Amino acid sequence: MATLEGETRGRMSPAGHLRARNLSGRHRLQLKKTLNGSVSVTELKLARADVALGVPWAPRPCEPARQGQPEASDLATLAEAAEAAFPFCEGLSGACRCVFGEGRDDADLVFVGEGPGAEEDRQGRPFVGPAGRKLDEIMAAMGLSRVDVYICNVLKARPPGNRAPLPDEVAASAPWLHAQLRLIRPKIIVALGGAAAKVLLETDTGITRLRGRIATWHDPDSDLQIPVMPTFHPAYILRNYTEEVRRQVWHDMQAAMAVLSGS
């Protein structure tokens, strides 16, 4: 964030910066408020992303504050706005296509992953590589297909080399996810993997501890609350194709189906 970080650097001493880089998002905000008397909305979002992903504060190229809160009356209009804002920040400028999401605009079930991979970036569609084929198998076991659900990612642009998203990239991308969920209003969200679960639940707890228990996503811009079932990412299942992992994922999907059926 050239402007925000530059302004902050101009007001804080070098010693203050050194301390701030090693503080959690919450403590960083406390330090900045003590030194400067205020905390911007953008800094609050970045701090929450820091806490969720466990990444220390550092200078960043993204400026999510410039985009404002994405709003639209339907998913098609929101997708057009996302295409216009693509790639959302400089750190994601190597991506080829915006991978907004696909499926029913009134789906009861939304799958949320971390970000697009190489094949998703090429096609502009979420979960179309090997992990996507595994997700198709999981949905088939649930009696569902892609036409019955909505599938998207936190990030709408592929990070370089499929690396983990940086906090500023999450801060620039999360408002688009929030807007999608507000429009769809599903009965339940399945968070595929730790990155998606941490962003939705604003936690730094790992997926191994999060999975298997229904939690709640709280929309930061409204009173909307939606149940969330965190589970392992399909790519993790492929890397760890054991009976135990498959049993755990199926347990999670059964819990999600119970929410769908109202039982």
C-alpha positions in Angstrom: 0.0 0.0 0.0 2.2 2.8 -1.3 0.1 5.7 0.0 -1.1 4.3 3.3 2.3 2.7 4.2 4.1 5.8 3.1 1.9 8.0 5.2 2.4 5.7 8.2 6.1 5.7 7.7 6.1 9.5 7.7 4.6 9.6 11.1 6.2 6.7 12.9 9.7 6.5 14.1 12.1 3.7 12.8 11.9 2.0 16.2 8.1 2.2 16.1 8.2 0.5 12.6 10.5 -2.2 13.8 8.1 -3.0 16.7 5.0 -2.8 14.5 6.4 -5.3 12.0 6.6 -7.9 14.7 3.2 -7.3 16.3 0.0 -9.0 15.6 -2.6 -7.0 13.6 -4.5 -6.2 16.8 -1.4 -5.0 18.7 -0.2 -3.1 15.7 -3.4 -1.1 15.6 -3.1 -0.4 19.3 0.4 0.9 18.8 -0.5 3.0 15.8 -3.5 4.5 17.7 -1.3 5.4 20.6 1.2 7.1 18.3 -1.2 8.7 15.9 -4.6 8.8 17.5 -6.5 7.1 14.8 -6.8 4.0 12.7 -8.2 4.0 9.1 -10.8 1.5 7.8 -8.2 0.1 5.4 -5.7 -0.5 8.1 -8.3 -2.3 10.1 -9.0 -4.6 7.2 -5.3 -5.3 6.7 -4.9 -6.0 10.4 -7.7 -8.5 10.3 -6.1 -10.2 7.3 -2.8 -10.3 9.2 -4.5 -12.0 12.1 -6.2 -14.5 9.8 -3.1 -15.5 7.8 -0.5 -15.0 10.5 1.7 -12.8 8.4 3.6 -9.9 10.1 3.0 -6.4 8.9 5.2 -5.2 6.0 5.1 -2.7 3.1 2.6 -3.8 0.5 1.9 -2.9 -3.1 -1.9 -3.1 -2.9 -4.3 -0.3 -2.2 -7.8 -1.9 -1.5 -9.1 1.4 -0.2 -9.1 2.8 -3.7 -11.7 0.3 -4.8 -14.3 1.0 -2.2 -17.0 -1.5 -1.3 -18.2 -3.4 -4.4 -22.0 -3.3 -4.6 -24.4 -4.6 -7.2 -28.0 -5.7 -7.5 -27.1 -9.1 -9.0 -24.1 -11.4 -9.6 -23.8 -10.6 -13.3 -23.4 -6.9 -12.6 -21.0 -7.7 -9.7 -18.9 -9.9 -12.1 -18.7 -7.1 -14.6 -17.4 -4.8 -11.9 -14.9 -7.4 -10.8 -13.7 -7.8 -14.4 -13.2 -4.0 -14.5 -11.2 -4.0 -11.2 -9.1 -7.0 -12.2 -6.4 -7.8 -11.1 -7.3 -5.8 -7.9 -3.7 -5.1 -6.9 -0.2 -5.0 -8.3 0.8 -8.2 -6.6 -1.7 -10.1 -8.7 -1.0 -8.4 -12.0 0.6 -11.5 -13.4 -2.8 -13.3 -13.6 -4.4 -13.7 -17.0 -8.1 -13.8 -16.2 -10.5 -12.9 -13.5 -11.9 -16.0 -11.9 -15.1 -14.6 -10.3 -17.1 -17.7 -9.6 -19.9 -19.8 -11.2 -23.1 -21.6 -10.3 -26.6 -20.8 -9.2 -27.2 -17.2 -8.1 -29.6 -18.5 -5.5 -27.7 -21.5 -4.4 -28.3 -22.9 -0.9 -24.7 -24.1 -0.8 -21.6 -22.1 -1.6 -18.1 -23.6 -1.8 -15.3 -21.1 -1.2 -11.6 -21.9 -1.9 -8.4 -20.0 -1.6 -7.6 -18.8 -5.1 -7.3 -19.8 -8.7 -4.6 -22.1 -10.0 -3.0 -22.3 -13.4 -5.9 -24.1 -15.1 -8.4 -21.8 -13.5 -6.4 -18.8 -14.6 -6.4 -20.1 -18.2 -10.1 -20.9 -18.3 -11.4 -18.1 -16.1 -13.4 -20.7 -14.1 -13.0 -21.9 -10.5 -12.0 -25.4 -9.6 -11.4 -26.9 -13.0 -8.0 -28.6 -12.4 -7.3 -31.8 -10.5 -8.7 -30.3 -7.2 -11.8 -29.3 -9.1 -12.4 -32.8 -10.4 -12.1 -34.1 -6.8 -14.6 -31.4 -5.7 -17.0 -32.7 -8.5 -16.7 -36.2 -7.0 -17.5 -34.9 -3.5 -20.5 -33.0 -4.8 -21.7 -36.1 -6.8 -21.5 -38.1 -3.5 -23.7 -35.5 -2.0 -26.2 -35.8 -4.8 -25.2 -32.4 -6.2 -23.5 -31.0 -9.3 -22.1 -27.6 -10.3 -25.5 -26.4 -11.5 -26.9 -26.9 -8.0 -24.3 -24.9 -6.0 -22.1 -21.8 -6.3 -18.3 -22.1 -6.4 -15.8 -19.3 -5.9 -12.5 -18.3 -4.2 -11.4 -15.6 -1.8 -8.9 -14.4 -4.5 -10.3 -13.7 -7.9 -6.9 -13.6 -9.5 -4.1 -16.2 -9.4 -1.2 -15.4 -7.2 2.3 -15.7 -8.8 3.4 -19.4 -8.8 0.3 -20.4 -6.9 1.8 -19.1 -3.7 -0.3 -18.4 -0.6 -2.2 -15.1 -0.7 -0.6 -12.1 1.0 -2.7 -10.1 3.6 -3.0 -7.1 1.3 -4.3 -9.3 -1.6 -6.9 -10.8 0.8 -7.9 -7.3 1.9 -8.3 -6.3 -1.7 -10.3 -9.4 -2.7 -12.4 -10.2 0.4 -14.9 -7.4 -0.2 -15.8 -9.1 -3.6 -16.4 -12.4 -1.8 -18.5 -10.7 0.8 -20.6 -9.0 -1.9 -21.1 -12.4 -3.6 -22.3 -14.0 -0.4 -24.7 -11.1 0.4 -26.3 -11.5 -3.0 -26.5 -15.3 -2.9 -27.5 -15.7 0.8 -26.9 -19.4 0.9 -28.0 -21.6 3.8 -24.4 -22.7 4.4 -20.9 -22.0 3.2 -18.3 -24.8 2.9 -14.8 -23.3 3.3 -12.3 -25.4 1.4 -9.0 -25.3 3.2 -7.4 -23.2 5.8 -7.0 -20.0 3.9 -10.7 -19.7 3.0 -11.7 -20.7 6.6 -9.4 -18.2 8.2 -10.7 -15.3 6.0 -14.3 -16.1 6.5 -14.1 -16.7 10.2 -11.4 -14.1 10.9 -9.2 -16.5 12.9 -5.7 -17.7 12.9 -6.7 -21.3 14.0 -5.6 -24.0 11.6 -7.9 -26.0 9.4 -7.2 -29.3 11.4 -8.8 -27.7 14.4 -11.5 -25.8 12.6 -12.9 -28.6 10.4 -15.7 -30.7 11.6 -17.5 -27.9 13.5 -20.1 -25.5 12.2 -19.0 -21.9 12.7 -20.6 -18.6 11.5 -19.6 -16.0 8.9 -20.5 -12.5 9.9 -20.8 -10.1 7.0 -18.7 -7.0 8.0 -21.1 -4.7 6.1 -24.5 -5.9 7.2 -26.3 -8.0 9.8 -26.1 -11.1 7.6 -24.8 -14.3 9.3 -24.3 -17.6 7.5 -23.2 -21.0 8.9 -19.7 -22.1 7.7 -18.4 -25.7 7.6 -14.6 -25.6 7.3 -13.0 -28.7 5.7 -9.9 -29.8 3.9 -9.2 -28.4 0.4 -9.6 -31.0 -2.4 -5.9 -30.5 -3.2 -5.1 -31.6 0.3 -7.2 -34.7 -0.1 -5.3 -35.6 -3.3 -1.9 -35.1 -1.5 -3.1 -37.1 1.5 -5.4 -39.7 0.1 -5.9 -41.7 3.2 -9.1 -43.3 4.6 -8.9 -41.0 7.6 -8.8 -37.8 5.6 -11.7 -39.0 3.3 -13.7 -40.0 6.3 -13.2 -36.6 7.9 -14.2 -34.7 4.7 -17.3 -36.9 4.3 -18.3 -36.2 7.9 -18.0 -32.5 7.2 -20.2 -32.8 4.0 -22.8 -34.8 5.9 -23.0 -32.0 8.5 -23.4 -29.4 5.7 -26.2 -31.5 4.1 -27.9 -31.6 7.5 -28.0 -27.8 7.6 -29.4 -27.8 4.0 -32.1 -30.2 5.0 -32.9 -28.3 8.2 -32.2 -31.3 10.4 
